[in-house]
């Protein structure tokens, strides 16, 4: 993990993966602690609600070209990682996923170790997977595809 500060593009790529394909697109269920009104609708106390994290992470008001994979969106002109309050793949506020820090750390270690040790290729005659296609429900799951992992 001490190398992370010297690998901003790797971190930016992981942020973009989290943005493009949040594991839990609808976030976890929450309940209103009191009755409230939102956009003219009354929401009674105790109502179960789900936040659509996928829509926030793909909103053109939050991200330019939201359906395009662009890790560089997370880097400033000096190549340092940019933090954004719009980046909420683990939800937000006091109910943010308890595993957020662990998931970020493990993703960095896993991703950087794989890229350090393997080259990934699409088998000849097959199309590369489209990261935007898959089952987008409670949990995002990509369609099956073939890939070759060749040891460096």
C-alpha atoms as a printed R data frame, in Angstrom:
    type eleno elety resid chain resno       x       y       z
1   ATOM     1    CA   UNK     A     1   0.000   0.000   0.000
2   ATOM     2    CA   UNK     A     2   2.992   2.332   0.418
3   ATOM     3    CA   UNK     A     3   3.263   2.439  -3.398
4   ATOM     4    CA   UNK     A     4  -0.287   3.772  -3.829
5   ATOM     5    CA   UNK     A     5   0.779   7.435  -3.668
6   ATOM     6    CA   UNK     A     6   3.131   6.816  -6.619
7   ATOM     7    CA   UNK     A     7   0.396   5.146  -8.699
8   ATOM     8    CA   UNK     A     8  -2.288   7.795  -9.271
9   ATOM     9    CA   UNK     A     9  -3.417   6.424 -12.647
10  ATOM    10    CA   UNK     A    10  -4.028   3.003 -11.079
11  ATOM    11    CA   UNK     A    11  -6.110   4.634  -8.350
12  ATOM    12    CA   UNK     A    12  -7.962   6.725 -10.959
13  ATOM    13    CA   UNK     A    13  -8.722   3.584 -12.978
14  ATOM    14    CA   UNK     A    14 -10.169   1.845  -9.920
15  ATOM    15    CA   UNK     A    15 -12.287   4.920  -9.129
16  ATOM    16    CA   UNK     A    16 -13.618   4.851 -12.691
17  ATOM    17    CA   UNK     A    17 -14.426   1.130 -12.418
18  ATOM    18    CA   UNK     A    18 -16.329   1.830  -9.176
19  ATOM    19    CA   UNK     A    19 -18.172   4.707 -10.900
20  ATOM    20    CA   UNK     A    20 -19.044   2.810 -14.072
21  ATOM    21    CA   UNK     A    21 -20.144  -0.418 -12.356
22  ATOM    22    CA   UNK     A    22 -21.102   0.044  -8.712
23  ATOM    23    CA   UNK     A    23 -21.432  -3.400  -7.135
24  ATOM    24    CA   UNK     A    24 -24.710  -2.438  -5.449
25  ATOM    25    CA   UNK     A    25 -26.333   0.010  -7.912
26  ATOM    26    CA   UNK     A    26 -29.375   0.701  -5.732
27  ATOM    27    CA   UNK     A    27 -27.464   1.010  -2.465
28  ATOM    28    CA   UNK     A    28 -28.791  -0.504   0.718
29  ATOM    29    CA   UNK     A    29 -32.335  -0.034   1.993
30  ATOM    30    CA   UNK     A    30 -32.967   2.826   4.398
31  ATOM    31    CA   UNK     A    31 -36.045   3.900   6.354
32  ATOM    32    CA   UNK     A    32 -37.227   7.458   6.904
33  ATOM    33    CA   UNK     A    33 -36.867   8.477  10.557
34  ATOM    34    CA   UNK     A    34 -39.686  11.014  10.271
35  ATOM    35    CA   UNK     A    35 -42.387  11.969   7.792
36  ATOM    36    CA   UNK     A    36 -41.188  14.336   5.092
37  ATOM    37    CA   UNK     A    37 -42.184  15.836   1.762
38  ATOM    38    CA   UNK     A    38 -40.081  15.482  -1.373
39  ATOM    39    CA   UNK     A    39 -41.033  17.043  -4.716
40  ATOM    40    CA   UNK     A    40 -44.625  17.398  -3.504
41  ATOM    41    CA   UNK     A    41 -44.922  13.789  -2.329
42  ATOM    42    CA   UNK     A    42 -45.448  12.890   1.325
43  ATOM    43    CA   UNK     A    43 -43.134  10.139   2.536
44  ATOM    44    CA   UNK     A    44 -44.403   8.694   5.832
45  ATOM    45    CA   UNK     A    45 -42.096   7.871   8.741
46  ATOM    46    CA   UNK     A    46 -40.710   4.324   8.446
47  ATOM    47    CA   UNK     A    47 -40.935   4.179   4.643
48  ATOM    48    CA   UNK     A    48 -38.240   1.963   3.103
49  ATOM    49    CA   UNK     A    49 -36.304   3.833   0.417
50  ATOM    50    CA   UNK     A    50 -33.495   2.929  -1.973
51  ATOM    51    CA   UNK     A    51 -31.101   5.458  -3.452
52  ATOM    52    CA   UNK     A    52 -30.239   4.929  -7.115
53  ATOM    53    CA   UNK     A    53 -26.435   5.176  -6.885
54  ATOM    54    CA   UNK     A    54 -26.082   4.063 -10.505
55  ATOM    55    CA   UNK     A    55 -28.053   7.086 -11.757
56  ATOM    56    CA   UNK     A    56 -26.035   9.522  -9.628
57  ATOM    57    CA   UNK     A    57 -22.785   8.005 -10.936
58  ATOM    58    CA   UNK     A    58 -24.040   8.266 -14.549
59  ATOM    59    CA   UNK     A    59 -25.669  11.702 -14.361
60  ATOM    60    CA   UNK     A    60 -24.313  14.084 -17.021
61  ATOM    61    CA   UNK     A    61 -24.688  16.918 -14.478
62  ATOM    62    CA   UNK     A    62 -22.158  15.135 -12.270
63  ATOM    63    CA   UNK     A    63 -19.827  13.588 -14.860
64  ATOM    64    CA   UNK     A    64 -18.963  14.643 -18.400
65  ATOM    65    CA   UNK     A    65 -19.490  11.737 -20.829
66  ATOM    66    CA   UNK     A    66 -20.923   9.584 -18.007
67  ATOM    67    CA   UNK     A    67 -21.117   6.390 -20.094
68  ATOM    68    CA   UNK     A    68 -17.522   6.631 -21.303
69  ATOM    69    CA   UNK     A    69 -14.711   4.956 -19.350
70  ATOM    70    CA   UNK     A    70 -12.286   7.815 -18.610
71  ATOM    71    CA   UNK     A    71  -9.885   7.239 -15.677
72  ATOM    72    CA   UNK     A    72  -8.250  10.602 -16.451
73  ATOM    73    CA   UNK     A    73 -11.392  12.334 -15.110
74  ATOM    74    CA   UNK     A    74  -9.985  11.560 -11.640
75  ATOM    75    CA   UNK     A    75  -6.606  13.253 -12.221
76  ATOM    76    CA   UNK     A    76  -5.790  16.956 -12.015
77  ATOM    77    CA   UNK     A    77  -3.301  18.706 -14.329
78  ATOM    78    CA   UNK     A    78  -0.453  17.618 -12.014
79  ATOM    79    CA   UNK     A    79  -1.506  13.962 -12.190
80  ATOM    80    CA   UNK     A    80  -2.826  13.883  -8.613
81  ATOM    81    CA   UNK     A    81  -6.057  12.053  -7.767
82  ATOM    82    CA   UNK     A    82  -9.142  14.268  -7.493
83  ATOM    83    CA   UNK     A    83 -11.716  13.491  -4.795
84  ATOM    84    CA   UNK     A    84 -15.378  14.257  -5.519
85  ATOM    85    CA   UNK     A    85 -18.467  14.258  -3.313
86  ATOM    86    CA   UNK     A    86 -20.369  12.970  -6.373
87  ATOM    87    CA   UNK     A    87 -18.387   9.709  -6.215
88  ATOM    88    CA   UNK     A    88 -20.693   7.590  -4.051
89  ATOM    89    CA   UNK     A    89 -20.437   3.912  -5.101
90  ATOM    90    CA   UNK     A    90 -20.503   2.910  -1.409
91  ATOM    91    CA   UNK     A    91 -23.463   5.187  -0.560
92  ATOM    92    CA   UNK     A    92 -23.127   8.383   1.439
93  ATOM    93    CA   UNK     A    93 -23.376   9.921   4.882
94  ATOM    94    CA   UNK     A    94 -23.725   8.032   8.157
95  ATOM    95    CA   UNK     A    95 -24.943   4.905   6.335
96  ATOM    96    CA   UNK     A    96 -21.941   4.587   4.025
97  ATOM    97    CA   UNK     A    97 -20.851   0.968   3.553
98  ATOM    98    CA   UNK     A    98 -18.791  -0.188   6.534
99  ATOM    99    CA   UNK     A    99 -16.510  -2.102   4.171
100 ATOM   100    CA   UNK     A   100 -15.673   0.942   1.998
101 ATOM   101    CA   UNK     A   101 -12.067   1.328   3.192
102 ATOM   102    CA   UNK     A   102 -11.419  -2.403   3.028
103 ATOM   103    CA   UNK     A   103 -12.959  -2.669  -0.464
104 ATOM   104    CA   UNK     A   104 -10.849   0.240  -1.729
105 ATOM   105    CA   UNK     A   105  -7.647  -1.203  -0.267
106 ATOM   106    CA   UNK     A   106  -8.292  -4.752  -1.472
107 ATOM   107    CA   UNK     A   107  -9.301  -3.541  -4.939
108 ATOM   108    CA   UNK     A   108  -6.067  -1.571  -5.258
109 ATOM   109    CA   UNK     A   109  -3.907  -4.524  -4.159
110 ATOM   110    CA   UNK     A   110  -5.812  -7.044  -6.307
111 ATOM   111    CA   UNK     A   111  -5.905  -4.858  -9.442
112 ATOM   112    CA   UNK     A   112  -2.283  -3.713  -9.268
113 ATOM   113    CA   UNK     A   113  -1.023  -7.255  -8.556
114 ATOM   114    CA   UNK     A   114  -2.957  -8.672 -11.517
115 ATOM   115    CA   UNK     A   115  -1.669  -5.984 -13.888
116 ATOM   116    CA   UNK     A   116   1.873  -6.398 -12.598
117 ATOM   117    CA   UNK     A   117   1.858 -10.145 -13.236
118 ATOM   118    CA   UNK     A   118  -0.424 -10.672 -16.246
119 ATOM   119    CA   UNK     A   119  -1.339  -9.291 -19.648
120 ATOM   120    CA   UNK     A   120  -5.034  -9.677 -20.455
121 ATOM   121    CA   UNK     A   121  -6.214 -10.463 -23.981
122 ATOM   122    CA   UNK     A   122  -9.505 -11.187 -25.678
123 ATOM   123    CA   UNK     A   123  -9.317 -14.552 -27.483
124 ATOM   124    CA   UNK     A   124  -8.941 -14.269 -31.249
125 ATOM   125    CA   UNK     A   125 -12.271 -13.928 -33.031
126 ATOM   126    CA   UNK     A   126 -14.171 -12.759 -29.944
127 ATOM   127    CA   UNK     A   127 -15.380  -9.285 -29.089
128 ATOM   128    CA   UNK     A   128 -14.134  -7.572 -25.941
129 ATOM   129    CA   UNK     A   129 -16.744  -7.311 -23.189
130 ATOM   130    CA   UNK     A   130 -18.781  -4.149 -22.889
131 ATOM   131    CA   UNK     A   131 -18.467  -3.069 -19.259
132 ATOM   132    CA   UNK     A   132 -21.867  -1.391 -19.404
133 ATOM   133    CA   UNK     A   133 -23.728  -4.597 -20.217
134 ATOM   134    CA   UNK     A   134 -24.837  -6.973 -17.531
135 ATOM   135    CA   UNK     A   135 -27.516  -7.671 -14.980
136 ATOM   136    CA   UNK     A   136 -28.144  -4.372 -13.212
137 ATOM   137    CA   UNK     A   137 -30.426  -5.165 -10.293
138 ATOM   138    CA   UNK     A   138 -29.711  -5.379  -6.575
139 ATOM   139    CA   UNK     A   139 -26.147  -6.374  -7.480
140 ATOM   140    CA   UNK     A   140 -24.426  -5.557 -10.780
141 ATOM   141    CA   UNK     A   141 -23.142  -8.661 -12.538
142 ATOM   142    CA   UNK     A   142 -21.473  -8.558 -15.983
143 ATOM   143    CA   UNK     A   143 -22.367 -11.065 -18.691
144 ATOM   144    CA   UNK     A   144 -20.032 -14.049 -19.144
145 ATOM   145    CA   UNK     A   145 -17.065 -13.532 -21.460
146 ATOM   146    CA   UNK     A   146 -13.725 -15.179 -22.229
147 ATOM   147    CA   UNK     A   147 -10.352 -13.633 -21.472
148 ATOM   148    CA   UNK     A   148  -6.789 -14.893 -21.588
149 ATOM   149    CA   UNK     A   149  -4.521 -14.021 -18.684
150 ATOM   150    CA   UNK     A   150  -0.930 -14.410 -19.887
151 ATOM   151    CA   UNK     A   151   1.817 -14.360 -17.259
152 ATOM   152    CA   UNK     A   152   4.366 -11.607 -17.904
